[in-house]
Amino acid sequence: MEIPPDVAAKISQKQQYAWECGLIQGLNWYVNKVIQPSRKESHKNAEFFIDGEEYLVLFDGHISSSGEYDGTARLFGEAKQLLFELSFQGYTEDFYPQWKTRGPSAQSAVKAFVEGPWIEQFLSYLSGLKVKQNIEAEERGKIIEQESVEDLKNLKSRFGLS
C-alpha cells in the first residue's frame, strides 16, 4: 500500500512528537524497569490505574539463541483502545536485555499513536514510578550498607580485632 504524502507527513509529525514529549523514552523505560522481559519470559503484561482509569501494557518479544531480539510494546487505555505501539530490535547477550528501539531513528519505531490527555497522565505516572524506584533503591542500599558494617564488626570480634 502506498501512503499518500500528506498522510505520511502527519504520521511523521506524530512520531516526532512522541519523541519530543518523552513518550518513546518513557515506554522504553517502563518495559525495561517495570515489565522486565527476560530471555525465557518475553511475553509479559502490566496493568496500572491512573485517576481510576485502567491502562494495560502488553509486551510481546522474541530473543533468538544468537541474541537478536525484536518485540512490541502496546499501551491500551479504557475500553482496550490502542493508544501507543512501539517496536524494539537489537542484540543482547544478557539474560535481562535492555530492550531498545533501532532503525534510522527511534521515531520510526512508533507504529501507532492516538494523542490525548493520557499522554501527560502516563508521563506523570512514570515520573512517580521513577522517584519511587529511586527511593526504594536508596533504602535497599542503606540496608545493605548497615548489614555490611554489622558483618564486619562480627568478623572482627570473631578474630579478636577491634
Long-range contacts (C-beta under 8 A, 24 or more apart in sequence): 12-107, 14-110, 14-113, 14-115, 15-107, 15-108, 15-110, 15-113, 16-107, 17-113, 17-115, 18-84, 18-107, 18-110, 18-113, 19-105, 19-106, 19-107, 21-119, 21-123, 22-123, 23-84, 23-113, 23-119, 23-122, 23-123, 24-86, 24-101, 24-106, 24-107, 24-109, 24-110, 26-122, 26-123, 26-126, 27-57, 27-73, 27-75, 27-84, 27-86, 28-86, 28-88, 28-99, 28-100, 28-101, 29-126, 29-130, 30-57, 30-73, 30-126, 30-129, 31-57, 31-59, 31-71, 31-73, 31-88, 31-99, 32-98, 32-99, 33-129, 33-130, 33-133, 34-129, 35-59, 35-73, 36-96, 37-61, 37-71, 37-96, 37-97, 37-99, 38-95, 38-96, 38-97, 39-63, 39-95, 39-96, 39-97, 42-69, 42-71, 48-125, 50-118, 50-121, 50-122, 50-124, 50-125, 51-121, 53-77, 53-78, 53-121, 54-78, 55-118, 55-122, 56-80, 61-88, 61-99, 63-92, 63-97, 67-91, 67-92, 67-93, 69-97, 69-99, 71-99, 72-111, 74-112, 75-122, 77-116, 77-118, 81-114, 82-112, 82-114, 83-112, 83-113, 83-114, 83-116, 83-118, 84-110, 84-112, 84-113, 84-114, 85-110, 85-111, 85-112, 85-113, 86-110, 86-111, 87-111
